[in-house]
C-alpha cells in the first residue's frame, strides 16, 4: 500500500541534542499527524496539523505542515532518554478517503545518556 | 477519560482458524478505524467505521471484515488465517467521521502458527 517517505530511518544521538525528521509525499494531504510508538504499545498522538504552513508546538516538540501540503517535519529539542522510540508521520486526505491514515516507515530514535 | 481499549492483547491461532478482535473507542468517539502493523509493510489501513457502517476499506482480502455496534464498539474478524496475518492489529478512535485526530489502542498481537 501507499506509504509516505520518512527520513531518516534511524538516529543515534546524545542526550541534549536536537533532532529533526521529515516526511514527504508525491500527493497532497489535508492533515498531518505525528505519533510516537514504544515497543509493544500503540502509537501515541504527539501533534496534529491542519493547515498548510502551520507550525505547532507541544513542549519540546515542534512540527510544521509544509506549504505545498506534501511534506511535514518534526523537531525535538534537547532530547532526553525517554524520547527513545519510533516516530511516525501520518497523512489524511479526507474526502472520499475519510479518516484513512497513510503512514511513513518510521524513524527509530536512540538517545545516549 | 479512558482511552481506547482492545481485547485480547495477545492471541495465538493456527492456520485456517478464524479470529475476532474487539475495540472500545474513547467515550463520545463515534468513528473507529483498524490498522495492521507488520515489520515488512509497516502500518496499513484496514477499514473505517462510522454509525455502524463501513465508510472506507483498505487493500486487504475479503477474509478481513469488521463491524461496528450502536455503542460505537467495533470488532474485526479474520477468517481462514494465514501465516502472513501475524501482526499487531491496532484500533483507533476519532470523534467524528473523516479528518481528525486518531487515538490508538494498545493493539492485539496476533500470532498465526
Interface residues (C-beta under 8 A of the other chain):
Chain A: X1 X3 X30 X31 X33 X35 X40 X41 X42 X43 X44 X45 X48 X50 X88 X90 X92 X94 X96 X97 X98 X99 X100 X101 X102 X103 X104 X105 X106
Chain B: X4 X6 X31 X33 X35 X41 X42 X43 X44 X45 X48 X50 X55 X56 X58 X59 X90 X92 X94 X97 X98 X99 X100 X101 X102 X103 X104 X105 X106 X107 X109
